[in-house]
Amino acid sequence: MKRNTFRMAAAQAAPVLFDKDASTEKACKLIAAAAKGGADIVAFGETWLPGYPFWVEGGVQDLTWEASADYLENAVLIGGPHTQALCDAAREGGIDVVIGIAEKDANSEGAAYCTALTIGREGEILGRHRKLKPTHAERIIWADGDAVGLKTHQRDYAKISALNCWEHQMMLPGYALAAQGAQVHAALWPGWEKIPRKEEYCWARQHLLSRAFASQAAAYVICAAGLRLEKHIPDRWKPLGVWEHTGQSAIFDPRGEIIAGPVEGEEIIFADGSLDIVRAAKSACDIAGHYSRPDIFRLHVDDGERNPAEFSSKRPRQNKVD
């Protein structure tokens, strides 16, 4: 039976960079803390596990490839022990989880995806959404995603969805989710960059696009931002550059108003939501419902899987001679 009210949380904390084991352990503790705070859903920042690849901002250097290799080694295989640990934590806490991970490609040691992984309180993976287009220098390390996971998930309190960072700038991915009735949305960000030339711009853009999604989709938005200070970066990789992300996580209501945050430092923020407020906002403007014109504008989404090679035989492929 559907509930009318719910509690949302954003877990703002630093992962243990380049260490998927320690980061997974920390994530499980944060999930437990959010559950203890009464949250029905908790969201983490973009590629929180095992951390955002900060070094790509510095361009290609001699250490770039070593850092990339280390990062890929710590990417997470869905269905492996690390995602299972997250599923166990979700089940034990009775809480839904949306967490950004660097997803290891099952067939390649050289590819990873910026993935929003959604786990249900039952301890099962509900879906994974791979970032459709990595932003600028992120393409050094992340591959393009697909629309297989571009969907909402019906829970007993709301329909939930997720996008990564500048997918909110693309507009059409957000419309695809609004058209599926998104009510609680997790917007995963790497965090506010403390780079002088970008300082105000990045913080403003993170909140601006999260607020825009909330207003346009008439949905709650958990703007979950990453946290990374100089002290969190292993000494080995500091020559690649030190870009700090100070978080600034926040939660927006369906009118685009901030109802929790923003915050700096390690903190879990909470906010309560109501489907009545969602309904009221959608009754005013439902961009994929009564406020749409499908006779003029329609969005086509190809949500099929994309594989680099297709084999006509269905036999298992083995390197042996029969």
C-alpha positions in Angstrom: 0.0 0.0 0.0 1.3 3.5 -0.9 2.3 5.8 1.9 1.7 9.6 1.7 4.8 10.8 3.5 8.5 9.8 3.4 11.9 10.9 4.6 14.9 11.6 2.3 18.6 11.8 3.0 21.8 12.8 1.3 25.0 11.3 2.6 27.8 13.8 2.2 31.1 12.2 3.1 34.5 11.5 1.6 35.1 8.0 0.3 38.5 6.3 0.7 40.0 7.2 -2.7 41.3 4.3 -4.8 40.1 1.8 -2.2 36.8 0.1 -3.0 37.0 -2.2 0.1 37.4 0.6 2.6 34.9 2.8 0.7 32.3 0.1 0.7 32.7 -0.4 4.4 32.2 3.3 5.0 29.2 3.5 2.7 27.5 0.7 4.7 28.0 2.6 7.9 26.5 5.7 6.3 23.6 3.7 5.0 23.0 2.4 8.6 23.2 6.0 9.9 20.7 7.3 7.4 18.3 4.4 8.2 18.7 5.2 11.9 17.7 8.8 11.1 14.4 7.5 9.7 15.2 7.9 6.0 13.3 5.9 3.4 15.9 6.7 0.8 19.5 7.9 0.9 21.6 9.2 -2.0 25.4 9.5 -2.4 27.4 11.6 -4.8 28.7 10.9 -8.3 31.0 7.8 -8.4 31.2 7.9 -4.6 32.6 4.4 -4.8 35.6 4.5 -5.1 35.7 8.3 -5.6 35.5 10.9 -8.4 38.6 10.7 -10.8 39.9 14.2 -9.9 43.1 13.9 -11.9 41.4 14.1 -15.3 41.0 17.9 -14.7 44.8 18.2 -15.0 45.1 16.8 -18.5 47.3 13.9 -19.6 50.5 13.6 -17.6 53.0 10.7 -17.0 51.1 9.7 -13.9 47.7 9.9 -15.6 47.8 6.3 -16.9 49.1 4.9 -13.6 46.2 6.6 -11.7 43.7 5.4 -14.3 45.0 1.9 -14.0 44.7 2.0 -10.2 41.2 3.5 -10.5 40.0 0.8 -12.9 41.3 -1.8 -10.5 39.1 -0.3 -7.9 36.1 0.0 -10.1 33.1 -2.1 -8.9 31.6 -5.1 -10.7 27.8 -5.1 -10.3 26.8 -8.4 -8.7 30.2 -8.7 -7.0 31.0 -8.6 -3.3 31.0 -4.8 -3.0 27.5 -4.3 -4.4 26.4 -7.3 -2.4 27.6 -5.6 0.8 25.6 -2.5 -0.2 22.6 -4.6 -0.8 23.0 -6.3 2.6 23.3 -2.8 4.3 20.1 -1.6 2.5 18.2 -4.7 3.6 19.5 -4.5 7.2 18.5 -0.8 7.4 15.3 -1.2 5.5 16.2 1.7 3.3 16.5 2.4 -0.4 19.9 3.5 -1.6 21.1 5.4 -4.7 24.9 5.5 -4.9 27.3 6.6 -7.5 29.8 4.0 -8.5 32.6 3.6 -11.0 31.1 0.4 -12.7 33.6 -2.1 -14.0 32.9 -3.3 -17.5 32.4 -7.1 -17.2 34.2 -7.7 -20.5 37.0 -5.1 -20.5 39.7 -4.2 -18.1 40.0 -0.8 -19.7 36.5 0.6 -19.4 34.4 1.9 -16.6 31.1 3.7 -16.4 29.8 6.5 -14.2 26.8 4.6 -12.8 24.0 5.5 -10.5 23.2 2.3 -8.7 19.7 2.0 -7.2 19.2 -0.6 -4.4 15.9 -1.4 -2.8 15.3 -1.9 0.9 14.7 -5.6 0.1 18.4 -5.9 -0.6 18.0 -6.3 -4.3 19.4 -4.1 -7.1 16.5 -2.2 -8.7 18.5 -0.8 -11.6 21.7 0.9 -12.8 21.9 4.0 -14.9 25.2 4.6 -16.8 26.0 8.3 -17.4 25.0 8.9 -21.1 27.9 11.3 -21.9 30.9 11.8 -19.5 31.6 15.5 -19.2 34.7 17.0 -20.8 37.9 15.4 -19.4 35.9 12.6 -17.7 36.0 10.8 -21.1 39.6 9.9 -20.3 38.3 7.3 -17.8 34.6 6.8 -18.4 32.8 5.2 -21.4 29.5 6.4 -22.8 26.4 4.9 -21.1 23.1 3.8 -22.5 19.4 4.2 -21.8 18.8 0.7 -20.4 18.6 2.1 -16.9 16.9 5.4 -17.7 13.8 4.6 -15.8 11.8 5.2 -12.6 11.3 2.6 -9.9 8.0 2.3 -8.1 8.4 2.1 -4.3 5.7 2.1 -1.6 6.2 5.8 -1.0 7.0 7.2 -4.4 8.5 6.7 -7.9 12.2 7.2 -7.6 14.8 8.1 -10.3 18.4 9.2 -10.7 20.8 11.0 -13.0 24.5 11.8 -12.9 25.8 15.4 -12.8 25.5 17.1 -16.2 22.9 14.7 -17.5 20.7 17.3 -15.9 22.1 19.9 -18.4 21.1 17.7 -21.3 17.3 18.2 -20.6 16.1 15.1 -22.5 17.2 12.5 -20.0 15.3 14.5 -17.3 12.2 14.7 -19.5 12.3 10.9 -20.1 12.2 10.4 -16.3 9.4 13.0 -15.9 7.4 11.2 -18.5 7.6 8.1 -16.3 6.2 10.0 -13.4 9.4 10.7 -11.3 8.4 11.9 -7.8 11.7 11.6 -5.8 14.8 12.1 -7.8 18.5 11.6 -6.9 20.8 14.1 -8.6 24.4 12.8 -8.1 27.2 15.4 -8.2 31.0 15.3 -7.6 30.6 18.4 -5.3 31.4 22.1 -5.4 34.8 22.6 -6.9 37.0 25.1 -5.1 38.8 26.3 -8.2 39.0 30.1 -8.2 37.9 30.5 -11.8 35.0 28.2 -11.3 34.2 28.7 -7.7 30.8 30.4 -7.9 29.9 28.8 -11.3 30.2 25.2 -10.2 28.2 25.6 -7.0 25.5 27.6 -8.7 25.3 25.1 -11.6 24.9 22.1 -9.2 22.0 23.7 -7.4 20.6 25.5 -10.4 20.1 22.2 -12.4 18.9 20.3 -9.4 16.4 23.1 -8.6 15.3 23.2 -12.3 14.6 19.4 -12.3 12.5 19.8 -9.2 10.5 22.6 -10.6 10.1 21.1 -14.1 9.4 17.5 -13.1 7.4 18.6 -10.0 9.5 16.2 -7.9 11.6 16.2 -4.8 15.3 16.3 -5.7 18.1 14.9 -3.4 21.1 16.9 -4.6 23.8 14.5 -3.3 27.3 16.0 -3.6 30.7 14.5 -3.2 33.3 15.6 -0.7 37.1 15.6 -1.3 39.7 17.7 0.4 43.4 17.7 0.0 43.8 15.4 3.0 41.7 12.8 1.3 44.0 12.5 -1.7 46.7 9.8 -1.4 50.2 11.4 -1.5 51.1 9.3 -4.5 48.6 11.1 -6.7 48.9 14.7 -5.4 51.3 15.6 -8.2 48.4 15.2 -10.6 46.7 18.2 -9.0 44.6 18.9 -5.9 41.0 19.9 -6.7 38.9 20.1 -3.6 35.1 19.4 -3.6 33.4 20.8 -0.6 30.0 19.2 -1.1 27.1 21.6 -0.7 24.5 18.8 -0.7 20.9 20.0 -0.5 17.3 18.8 -0.9 14.7 20.6 -3.0 10.9 20.3 -2.9 8.7 20.1 -6.1 8.5 23.9 -6.2 12.3 24.1 -6.4 12.7 25.4 -2.9 15.6 24.3 -0.7 14.2 22.3 2.3 17.6 20.9 3.6 21.2 22.1 3.3 23.4 23.1 1.7 26.2 21.9 3.9 30.0 21.5 3.9 31.9 18.7 5.6 30.8 15.3 6.5 27.1 15.2 7.3 23.9 13.4 6.5 21.1 15.8 5.8 17.4 14.8 6.0 14.1 16.2 4.7 10.5 15.0 4.9 8.3 14.8 1.8 4.7 14.3 1.0 2.9 13.0 -2.1 0.3 15.7 -1.6 2.9 18.3 -2.4 4.0 16.4 -5.5 0.4 16.1 -6.6 -0.2 19.8 -6.1 2.9 20.7 -8.1 2.0 18.4 -10.9 -1.6 19.7 -11.0 -0.2 23.1 -11.7 2.3 21.9 -14.3 2.9 18.4 -15.4 5.3 18.6 -18.3 4.7 15.1 -19.5 1.0 15.1 -18.7 -1.6 17.8 -19.0 1.1 20.4 -19.8 2.5 18.5 -22.7 1.7 18.6 -26.5 2.5 15.1 -27.8 0.7 16.0 -31.0 3.6 18.3 -31.7 6.6 17.2 -29.6 7.4 13.6 -28.7 10.6 12.1 -27.3 11.9 8.8 -28.6 14.3 6.9 -26.3 16.2 3.9 -27.6 16.6 1.9 -24.4 18.1 -1.3 -25.9 21.4 -2.7 -25.0 24.5 -1.8 -27.1 27.3 -4.3 -27.4 30.5 -3.8 -29.5 30.3 -7.3 -31.0 27.3 -9.5 -31.9 27.8 -13.2 -32.4 25.2 -15.2 -34.3 25.9 -18.4 -32.3 24.4 -18.7 -28.8 27.1 -21.2 -27.8 29.4 -20.3 -24.9 32.6 -18.9 -26.6 35.7 -20.7 -25.3 39.3 -20.6 -26.4 39.6 -24.2 -27.3 39.4 -26.5 -30.2 36.5 -29.1 -30.2 
